[in-house]
């Protein structure tokens, strides 16, 4: 036990001389874009026909089970060098329904963690939602809701996207708000699609401000696939997430993935360039090192998660390339942070 504690403190950069007088409890919080985790059924009110046995991807039970197994392999290993139980909380996106998540959490690698599911159906055109998995040993849920993101109409028609999932609960004895996002994609081009992500960012910021109105000292985590990098206006201007700790003011948000991206790291690759869309952002109160606070951020990527040959060598090994089944994990790498609390 002393060896494990010593190793943990070294990994987090906490002085071992201080550790003799003070111990720390760690909470690992992650986010993962699961790349189209669909079941094999054709749901009439969703555009999911390609993810069926007769669809363009020939998506059958064998592929579905392999997909679950591959995701299980990744999730089961995230952060286990810091905590034997891995992630206490994992936000996810690109899931079709609650059932696929219930199938995922029973996979052999993570079944012992007894992950529970928070999920609300959204009106997204593609039929994909955001969700939260949590280990009840560390996190308890007190409330959850789905907040609609309204996009500008096109030719009088309403456009739909993923809701923002707002989950409130207790982590390490602290009340915490978690907002799981999946902002509109860059389809049609980054510049042309930017107003959609601006609307999602504004709605997310509105939720943050509403939380602060009720509790100025609220502890908030904003996570998700933002489809923008940390320096884009959706994050810096509309969400007010800053990458410089010294510039954080009251009710600001701190984005620890800003510097990571500046250093050339990313969670997905497009046309040879790395983007860092999958971010976990923390509120100003979680920067106070006297209590429950943010310590470190990571991108989880192992050698076996990369494409080894061909046009996309060096990219994340994804499930599908067009309609071709590649047998990979996801086109995104997961990200995670560590929060610590003195005990």
C-alpha positions as CSV (number, residue, x, y, z in Angstrom):
1,X,0.0,0.0,0.0
2,X,2.9,2.4,0.8
3,X,4.5,1.5,-2.5
4,X,1.3,2.2,-4.4
5,X,0.8,5.6,-2.6
6,X,4.5,6.5,-3.3
7,X,4.2,5.7,-7.0
8,X,0.9,7.5,-7.3
9,X,2.4,10.7,-5.7
10,X,5.4,10.6,-8.1
11,X,3.1,10.2,-11.1
12,X,1.1,13.3,-10.1
13,X,4.2,15.3,-9.2
14,X,3.2,15.7,-5.5
15,X,6.2,16.1,-3.2
16,X,6.8,12.8,-1.3
17,X,8.1,14.9,1.7
18,X,4.7,16.5,2.0
19,X,3.1,13.1,1.5
20,X,4.6,11.9,4.8
21,X,2.2,14.3,6.6
22,X,-0.7,14.4,4.0
23,X,-2.3,11.7,1.9
24,X,-4.4,12.3,-1.2
25,X,-7.4,10.7,-2.8
26,X,-7.5,10.6,-6.6
27,X,-10.5,10.8,-8.8
28,X,-10.1,10.0,-12.5
29,X,-12.5,11.6,-15.0
30,X,-12.5,10.7,-18.7
31,X,-14.2,11.4,-22.0
32,X,-14.3,9.1,-25.0
33,X,-15.9,9.4,-28.5
34,X,-16.9,5.8,-29.1
35,X,-17.3,6.3,-32.9
36,X,-20.8,5.2,-33.7
37,X,-21.7,2.6,-31.1
38,X,-24.9,1.4,-32.7
39,X,-26.9,-1.7,-32.2
40,X,-27.8,-3.8,-35.3
41,X,-31.5,-3.0,-35.4
42,X,-33.1,-0.6,-37.9
43,X,-34.9,2.0,-35.8
44,X,-37.6,3.7,-38.0
45,X,-37.2,7.2,-36.5
46,X,-33.4,7.2,-36.8
47,X,-31.1,7.4,-39.7
48,X,-29.3,4.2,-38.7
49,X,-29.9,1.9,-41.6
50,X,-26.2,1.7,-42.5
51,X,-25.6,0.1,-39.1
52,X,-27.7,-2.9,-39.8
53,X,-26.9,-6.3,-41.4
54,X,-28.4,-5.3,-44.7
55,X,-27.0,-1.8,-44.6
56,X,-23.9,-0.4,-46.5
57,X,-21.6,-1.4,-43.6
58,X,-23.0,-4.9,-43.2
59,X,-23.1,-4.2,-39.5
60,X,-24.0,-7.5,-37.9
61,X,-23.9,-9.1,-34.5
62,X,-20.3,-10.3,-34.9
63,X,-19.1,-6.8,-35.6
64,X,-21.2,-5.3,-32.8
65,X,-19.7,-7.7,-30.3
66,X,-16.2,-7.1,-31.5
67,X,-16.8,-3.3,-31.3
68,X,-17.9,-3.7,-27.6
69,X,-14.8,-5.9,-26.9
70,X,-12.5,-3.3,-28.4
71,X,-14.0,-0.4,-26.4
72,X,-13.8,-2.5,-23.3
73,X,-10.1,-3.1,-23.9
74,X,-9.4,0.7,-24.0
75,X,-11.7,1.7,-21.2
76,X,-10.4,-1.0,-18.9
77,X,-6.8,0.4,-19.1
78,X,-7.3,4.1,-18.9
79,X,-5.6,5.5,-15.8
80,X,-4.9,2.2,-14.1
81,X,-1.3,3.2,-13.6
82,X,-2.8,5.9,-11.2
83,X,-5.8,4.0,-9.7
84,X,-6.4,0.3,-9.9
85,X,-10.1,1.0,-10.5
86,X,-9.4,3.2,-13.5
87,X,-11.9,5.9,-14.3
88,X,-14.5,6.9,-11.7
89,X,-16.5,8.8,-14.3
90,X,-16.5,8.5,-18.1
91,X,-18.4,10.8,-20.5
92,X,-19.1,9.3,-23.9
93,X,-20.6,10.4,-27.2
94,X,-21.8,8.8,-30.4
95,X,-24.0,6.1,-28.7
96,X,-27.3,5.1,-30.2
97,X,-29.2,4.3,-27.0
98,X,-29.1,3.1,-23.5
99,X,-29.0,-0.6,-24.4
100,X,-25.6,-0.4,-26.2
101,X,-24.2,1.2,-23.0
102,X,-25.7,-1.5,-20.8
103,X,-24.0,-4.0,-23.1
104,X,-20.7,-2.2,-22.9
105,X,-20.5,-2.0,-19.1
106,X,-21.0,-5.8,-18.8
107,X,-17.9,-6.5,-20.9
108,X,-15.3,-8.6,-19.0
109,X,-12.6,-5.9,-18.6
110,X,-14.8,-3.4,-16.8
111,X,-17.7,-5.5,-15.5
112,X,-16.2,-5.7,-12.1
113,X,-16.4,-1.9,-11.7
114,X,-20.2,-2.1,-11.8
115,X,-20.5,1.1,-14.0
116,X,-23.9,2.7,-14.1
117,X,-25.4,4.6,-17.0
118,X,-26.9,8.1,-17.3
119,X,-28.5,8.6,-20.7
120,X,-31.3,10.7,-22.2
121,X,-32.5,10.4,-25.8
122,X,-31.8,13.4,-28.0
123,X,-33.4,14.6,-31.2
124,X,-30.1,14.4,-33.1
125,X,-30.6,13.8,-36.8
126,X,-28.1,10.8,-36.9
127,X,-29.7,9.3,-33.8
128,X,-26.6,9.6,-31.6
129,X,-26.5,10.8,-28.0
130,X,-24.2,11.7,-25.1
131,X,-24.1,9.7,-21.9
132,X,-22.2,9.2,-18.7
133,X,-20.8,6.0,-17.1
134,X,-19.9,6.1,-13.5
135,X,-18.5,3.8,-10.8
136,X,-20.9,4.0,-7.8
137,X,-18.0,3.3,-5.5
138,X,-16.8,6.8,-6.2
139,X,-19.7,8.8,-7.7
140,X,-23.4,9.1,-6.9
141,X,-25.9,10.8,-9.1
142,X,-28.4,13.2,-7.6
143,X,-29.9,14.7,-10.8
144,X,-29.5,14.6,-14.6
145,X,-31.1,16.4,-17.5
146,X,-30.7,16.8,-21.2
147,X,-30.5,20.4,-22.4
148,X,-31.4,21.0,-26.1
149,X,-29.1,23.0,-28.3
150,X,-31.0,25.1,-30.8
151,X,-29.4,25.7,-34.2
152,X,-30.5,28.3,-36.8
153,X,-33.2,27.0,-39.2
154,X,-32.3,26.3,-42.8
155,X,-35.1,27.0,-45.4
156,X,-37.6,27.0,-42.5
157,X,-36.6,23.6,-41.3
158,X,-35.3,23.0,-37.7
159,X,-31.9,21.4,-37.4
160,X,-31.2,19.1,-34.6
161,X,-28.0,18.1,-32.8
162,X,-26.9,16.4,-29.6
163,X,-28.3,17.6,-26.3
164,X,-25.9,18.7,-23.5
165,X,-26.1,16.2,-20.7
166,X,-26.0,17.8,-17.3
167,X,-25.3,15.4,-14.4
168,X,-25.1,16.5,-10.8
169,X,-23.6,14.2,-8.2
170,X,-21.2,13.6,-5.4
171,X,-17.5,12.7,-6.1
172,X,-15.1,12.2,-3.2
173,X,-17.7,13.8,-1.0
174,X,-17.9,16.9,-3.1
175,X,-20.9,18.1,-5.1
176,X,-19.9,18.4,-8.8
177,X,-21.6,19.3,-12.0
178,X,-20.6,17.5,-15.2
179,X,-21.7,18.7,-18.6
180,X,-21.2,16.2,-21.5
181,X,-21.0,17.8,-24.9
182,X,-20.8,16.7,-28.6
183,X,-20.8,19.9,-30.6
184,X,-21.8,20.0,-34.3
185,X,-19.3,18.7,-36.7
186,X,-17.2,20.6,-39.3
187,X,-19.2,19.1,-42.2
188,X,-19.2,21.7,-45.0
189,X,-16.0,23.2,-43.8
190,X,-14.7,24.6,-40.5
191,X,-15.6,28.2,-41.2
192,X,-19.1,27.6,-42.6
193,X,-20.0,25.3,-39.7
194,X,-18.5,27.5,-37.0
195,X,-21.8,29.2,-36.1
196,X,-23.3,25.9,-35.1
197,X,-20.6,25.2,-32.6
198,X,-20.9,28.8,-31.4
199,X,-24.5,28.1,-30.5
200,X,-23.6,24.9,-28.7
201,X,-20.8,26.8,-26.8
202,X,-23.2,29.6,-25.8
203,X,-25.8,27.1,-24.5
204,X,-23.1,25.3,-22.5
205,X,-21.9,28.6,-21.1
206,X,-25.5,29.5,-20.2
207,X,-25.8,26.3,-18.1
208,X,-22.5,27.1,-16.4
209,X,-23.7,30.6,-15.5
210,X,-27.0,29.2,-14.2
211,X,-25.1,26.9,-11.9
212,X,-22.9,29.8,-10.7
213,X,-26.0,31.9,-10.0
214,X,-27.2,29.2,-7.6
215,X,-23.7,28.6,-6.1
216,X,-20.8,31.0,-6.8
217,X,-18.4,28.3,-5.5
218,X,-19.7,25.5,-7.7
219,X,-17.4,22.8,-9.0
220,X,-18.0,22.2,-12.7
221,X,-16.5,19.9,-15.3
222,X,-17.2,20.6,-19.0
223,X,-16.2,17.7,-21.2
224,X,-16.8,16.5,-24.8
225,X,-16.0,16.3,-28.4
226,X,-16.1,20.0,-29.2
227,X,-15.2,19.5,-32.9
228,X,-13.0,22.5,-32.3
229,X,-9.5,22.9,-30.9
230,X,-8.8,24.6,-27.6
231,X,-7.9,27.9,-29.3
232,X,-11.0,28.2,-31.4
233,X,-13.5,31.0,-30.6
234,X,-16.3,28.6,-29.6
235,X,-14.1,27.7,-26.6
236,X,-12.2,30.8,-25.9
237,X,-14.9,33.4,-26.6
238,X,-18.3,31.8,-26.1
239,X,-17.4,29.2,-23.4
240,X,-14.8,31.4,-21.9
241,X,-12.3,28.6,-21.4
242,X,-8.7,29.8,-20.9
243,X,-5.5,28.0,-21.3
244,X,-3.4,30.2,-19.0
245,X,-3.9,29.6,-15.3
246,X,-2.7,33.1,-14.5
247,X,-5.6,34.6,-16.5
248,X,-8.3,32.7,-14.7
249,X,-10.7,35.0,-13.0
250,X,-13.9,34.4,-11.0
251,X,-16.4,32.2,-12.9
252,X,-13.9,31.5,-15.7
253,X,-13.1,28.0,-16.9
254,X,-9.6,26.5,-17.3
255,X,-8.8,24.3,-20.3
256,X,-5.7,22.1,-19.5
257,X,-5.7,20.8,-23.0
258,X,-4.7,24.1,-24.5
259,X,-1.0,23.7,-23.8
260,X,-1.1,20.0,-24.7
261,X,-2.4,20.9,-28.2
262,X,0.1,23.7,-28.5
263,X,2.7,21.0,-27.9
264,X,1.5,19.0,-31.0
265,X,-0.7,16.5,-29.2
266,X,-4.1,15.5,-30.4
267,X,-7.0,13.0,-30.1
268,X,-7.8,12.6,-33.8
269,X,-6.0,13.1,-37.1
270,X,-7.4,14.7,-40.2
271,X,-5.5,15.1,-43.5
272,X,-2.2,14.6,-41.6
273,X,-2.9,17.2,-38.9
274,X,-3.7,16.4,-35.3
275,X,-6.7,18.0,-33.7
276,X,-7.5,18.0,-30.0
277,X,-11.3,18.0,-30.0
278,X,-11.8,15.8,-26.9
279,X,-11.3,18.1,-24.0
280,X,-12.1,18.2,-20.3
281,X,-12.4,21.7,-18.8
282,X,-12.7,22.6,-15.2
283,X,-14.1,25.5,-13.2
284,X,-12.1,28.1,-11.4
285,X,-13.0,26.6,-8.0
286,X,-11.3,23.4,-9.0
287,X,-8.0,25.3,-9.3
288,X,-7.9,26.0,-5.6
289,X,-5.2,23.6,-4.2
290,X,-6.5,23.8,-0.7
291,X,-9.4,21.5,-1.3
292,X,-10.6,19.2,-4.1
293,X,-8.6,20.3,-7.1
294,X,-7.4,19.6,-10.7
295,X,-4.0,18.1,-10.9
296,X,-3.1,16.7,-14.3
297,X,-4.5,15.9,-17.8
298,X,-3.8,13.1,-20.2
299,X,-4.5,11.7,-23.6
300,X,-4.8,7.9,-23.5
301,X,-3.0,6.3,-26.5
302,X,-1.2,3.0,-26.7
303,X,0.8,1.6,-29.6
304,X,-2.0,-0.9,-30.4
305,X,-4.5,1.9,-30.8
306,X,-2.7,3.3,-33.9
307,X,-3.1,2.3,-37.6
308,X,0.0,0.4,-38.6
309,X,0.0,0.7,-42.4
310,X,-1.5,2.2,-45.4
311,X,-2.8,5.8,-46.1
312,X,-3.8,6.4,-42.5
313,X,-0.7,5.0,-40.9
314,X,-0.2,6.7,-37.5
315,X,-3.8,7.7,-37.2
316,X,-6.1,6.3,-34.5
317,X,-7.2,2.8,-35.6
318,X,-10.9,3.3,-36.2
319,X,-13.8,0.8,-36.6
320,X,-14.8,1.7,-40.1
321,X,-13.1,3.4,-43.1
322,X,-16.1,4.3,-45.2
323,X,-18.0,1.0,-45.5
324,X,-14.9,-1.1,-44.9
325,X,-14.7,-2.7,-41.4
326,X,-11.2,-2.1,-40.0
327,X,-11.7,-3.7,-36.6
328,X,-10.3,-0.8,-34.7
329,X,-11.3,1.0,-31.5
330,X,-12.4,4.6,-32.4
331,X,-11.3,7.4,-34.6
332,X,-10.7,9.4,-31.4
333,X,-8.3,8.8,-28.5
334,X,-9.9,9.3,-25.1
335,X,-8.8,12.0,-22.7
336,X,-8.8,12.1,-18.9
337,X,-7.9,14.3,-15.9
338,X,-7.0,13.6,-12.3
339,X,-8.6,15.5,-9.5
340,X,-7.1,15.1,-6.0
341,X,-8.3,15.7,-2.5
342,X,-6.3,15.8,0.7
343,X,-7.5,13.2,3.2
